[in-house]
Amino acid sequence: MRKITLTHVEGPEGNSFYRERNCYSIALGNGVIAGWSSDRLANDFMVKINQDLNYMLVTLNQILIETYSHYRKVWFYVTNFPDHSAIERAMVSEFSSIDRCLELATTRGHFENGNHMVFRHLFTSLNSLDEILCNLQKVEKYCKHYVEVRMLQVFRDRIEYVRTDLKSLGQGEGNVEMRTGPVNGKSINVH
């Protein structure tokens, strides 16, 4: 079964004066950095993050299925829309982008920068899916199918809900206070 598996946990540096350097830290692709005093607590947090990410992946895939089904229904009369070839090419390109991003999100989580890349691929997929739905709404509105426009808005609202959850994932977690600003010459951002 395909799933997202993040694995990268930074271990403590050792004899540092800074508490956040002597903890197990997990940096996520949404800018959140959580610090833990023990390896077990950090791994428990990683399990929870992976569960949440996989729930979002399933939700995203379900919206993708429904969107593609709707696209195939619209396909018959998309030629009525002005400049239909450009909008159709854009939607097909976005579907390809989503497929590629979801594949990368499920296969690259164990890489050293996987914690960041998985989030990037999920955000890209959400943006592409929202763009497809926006184009479908334009076609449906042009054809005066206003009920369909509203139904597509429900999908777009679900995408925004997933995007909001993805942005806030892991915030407020950790039992070691992580400071913001430069650490080891690197800038970190904690939201």
C-alpha positions as a printed NumPy array, in Angstrom:
array([[  0.   ,   0.   ,   0.   ],
       [  1.258,   3.464,  -0.847],
       [  1.703,   5.762,   2.1  ],
       [  3.745,   8.681,   3.334],
       [  6.525,   7.777,   5.734],
       [  8.637,  10.565,   7.185],
       [ 11.686,   9.312,   9.063],
       [ 14.159,  12.165,   9.539],
       [ 14.753,  13.073,  13.2  ],
       [ 17.786,  15.181,  14.132],
       [ 19.633,  13.857,  17.145],
       [ 21.134,  15.983,  19.903],
       [ 24.469,  17.698,  19.289],
       [ 25.825,  16.885,  22.713],
       [ 27.574,  19.444,  24.899],
       [ 25.887,  22.6  ,  23.697],
       [ 24.835,  25.491,  25.908],
       [ 21.601,  25.771,  23.961],
       [ 18.813,  23.49 ,  25.103],
       [ 17.276,  23.172,  21.611],
       [ 20.575,  21.723,  20.323],
       [ 20.576,  19.013,  23.017],
       [ 17.251,  17.528,  21.997],
       [ 15.751,  15.403,  19.256],
       [ 14.203,  17.743,  16.734],
       [ 11.879,  17.229,  13.832],
       [ 11.623,  19.901,  11.155],
       [  8.55 ,  19.695,   8.954],
       [  8.03 ,  21.158,   5.515],
       [  5.457,  23.651,   6.778],
       [  8.083,  25.475,   8.853],
       [  7.292,  23.796,  12.178],
       [ 10.212,  22.52 ,  14.25 ],
       [  9.378,  20.427,  17.316],
       [ 11.932,  19.433,  19.956],
       [ 11.782,  16.405,  22.203],
       [ 13.844,  15.399,  25.223],
       [ 13.892,  11.715,  24.244],
       [ 14.123,   9.609,  21.105],
       [ 10.943,   7.722,  22.047],
       [  8.879,  10.908,  22.305],
       [ 10.24 ,  12.164,  18.981],
       [  9.41 ,   8.864,  17.276],
       [  5.9  ,   8.862,  18.791],
       [  5.397,  12.354,  17.356],
       [  6.675,  11.173,  13.954],
       [  4.135,   8.32 ,  13.984],
       [  1.324,  10.819,  14.651],
       [  2.575,  13.136,  11.887],
       [  2.699,  10.219,   9.437],
       [ -0.858,   9.213,  10.361],
       [ -2.102,  12.762,   9.824],
       [ -0.242,  13.1  ,   6.507],
       [ -1.662,   9.806,   5.259],
       [ -5.187,  10.884,   6.191],
       [ -4.622,  14.055,   4.151],
       [ -3.23 ,  11.947,   1.286],
       [ -6.371,   9.769,   1.262],
       [ -8.573,  12.884,   1.325],
       [ -6.598,  14.46 ,  -1.506],
       [ -6.804,  11.272,  -3.559],
       [-10.568,  11.073,  -3.058],
       [-10.997,  14.675,  -4.222],
       [ -8.777,  13.86 ,  -7.213],
       [-10.984,  10.885,  -8.139],
       [-14.137,  13.002,  -7.941],
       [-12.507,  15.839,  -9.897],
       [-11.311,  13.561, -12.672],
       [-14.757,  12.008, -12.908],
       [-16.279,  15.469, -13.216],
       [-13.683,  16.447, -15.833],
       [-14.693,  13.433, -17.96 ],
       [-18.339,  14.506, -17.755],
       [-17.449,  18.053, -18.824],
       [-15.168,  16.757, -21.577],
       [-18.136,  16.302, -23.933],
       [-19.06 ,  19.952, -23.988],
       [-15.795,  21.711, -23.084],
       [-15.489,  22.596, -26.791],
       [-18.297,  25.126, -26.242],
       [-15.951,  27.169, -24.042],
       [-13.929,  29.93 , -25.76 ],
       [-10.27 ,  28.938, -26.174],
       [-11.198,  25.437, -25.055],
       [ -7.953,  23.843, -26.239],
       [ -5.831,  25.963, -23.861],
       [ -8.013,  25.257, -20.841],
       [ -8.162,  21.55 , -21.664],
       [ -4.356,  21.357, -22.062],
       [ -3.95 ,  23.15 , -18.732],
       [ -6.219,  20.666, -16.937],
       [ -4.491,  17.63 , -18.461],
       [ -1.114,  19.095, -17.471],
       [ -2.309,  19.686, -13.906],
       [ -3.58 ,  16.087, -13.639],
       [ -0.125,  14.858, -14.712],
       [  1.518,  17.141, -12.164],
       [ -0.675,  15.789,  -9.376],
       [  0.119,  12.184, -10.306],
       [  3.84 ,  12.915, -10.239],
       [  3.698,  14.823,  -6.952],
       [  1.669,  12.151,  -5.174],
       [  4.092,   9.48 ,  -6.39 ],
       [  7.047,  11.492,  -5.062],
       [  5.288,  12.197,  -1.753],
       [  4.81 ,   8.468,  -1.167],
       [  8.291,   7.396,  -2.22 ],
       [ 10.661,  10.13 ,  -1.   ],
       [  9.735,  10.612,   2.663],
       [ 12.74 ,   8.626,   3.865],
       [ 15.235,  10.898,   2.055],
       [ 17.295,  13.297,   4.162],
       [ 15.145,  16.239,   3.047],
       [ 11.997,  14.102,   2.846],
       [ 10.288,  15.904,   5.746],
       [ 10.318,  19.051,   3.624],
       [  9.77 ,  17.555,   0.186],
       [  6.631,  15.627,   1.151],
       [  4.973,  18.861,   2.254],
       [  6.077,  20.595,  -0.939],
       [  4.594,  17.826,  -3.088],
       [  1.325,  17.854,  -1.15 ],
       [  1.014,  21.642,  -1.41 ],
       [  1.757,  21.465,  -5.155],
       [ -0.911,  18.784,  -5.568],
       [ -3.452,  20.86 ,  -3.664],
       [ -2.695,  23.928,  -5.787],
       [ -2.928,  21.954,  -9.044],
       [ -6.208,  20.361,  -8.008],
       [ -7.622,  23.739,  -7.046],
       [ -6.587,  25.118, -10.457],
       [ -8.371,  22.248, -12.247],
       [-11.514,  22.824, -10.209],
       [-11.381,  26.541, -10.94 ],
       [-11.191,  25.803, -14.684],
       [-14.047,  23.314, -14.448],
       [-16.115,  25.952, -12.681],
       [-15.445,  28.389, -15.532],
       [-16.638,  25.846, -18.098],
       [-19.72 ,  24.934, -16.066],
       [-20.579,  28.59 , -15.5  ],
       [-20.205,  29.32 , -19.208],
       [-22.614,  26.445, -19.936],
       [-24.974,  27.83 , -17.269],
       [-24.743,  24.72 , -15.072],
       [-24.897,  26.628, -11.798],
       [-25.607,  23.622,  -9.585],
       [-22.414,  22.01 , -10.88 ],
       [-20.502,  25.219, -10.138],
       [-21.671,  24.981,  -6.512],
       [-20.737,  21.303,  -6.28 ],
       [-17.24 ,  22.098,  -7.535],
       [-16.993,  24.82 ,  -4.899],
       [-17.586,  22.171,  -2.242],
       [-14.5  ,  20.324,  -3.551],
       [-12.502,  23.552,  -3.499],
       [-13.596,  24.157,   0.104],
       [-12.41 ,  20.656,   1.032],
       [ -9.047,  21.424,  -0.578],
       [ -8.744,  24.597,   1.491],
       [ -9.545,  22.61 ,   4.632],
       [ -6.729,  20.138,   3.859],
       [ -4.35 ,  23.01 ,   3.013],
       [ -5.094,  24.705,   6.351],
       [ -4.516,  21.457,   8.258],
       [ -1.262,  20.844,   6.394],
       [ -0.001,  24.349,   7.217],
       [ -0.748,  23.92 ,  10.924],
       [  0.385,  20.296,  11.311],
       [  2.659,  19.872,  14.342],
       [  2.277,  23.401,  15.7  ],
       [  2.541,  23.646,  19.461],
       [  4.079,  20.183,  19.777],
       [  7.288,  19.265,  21.575],
       [  8.468,  19.358,  25.152],
       [ 11.585,  21.42 ,  24.432],
       [ 11.077,  25.052,  23.52 ],
       [ 12.589,  25.72 ,  20.114],
       [ 13.685,  29.281,  19.524],
       [ 13.344,  31.104,  16.267],
       [ 16.183,  32.798,  14.487],
       [ 19.591,  31.575,  13.382],
       [ 20.827,  28.271,  14.791],
       [ 24.244,  27.084,  13.623],
       [ 24.231,  29.855,  11.056],
       [ 20.954,  28.574,   9.588],
       [ 17.703,  30.453,   9.802],
       [ 14.757,  28.502,  11.166],
       [ 11.139,  29.521,  11.156],
       [  8.644,  28.309,  13.685],
       [  5.014,  29.188,  13.031]])
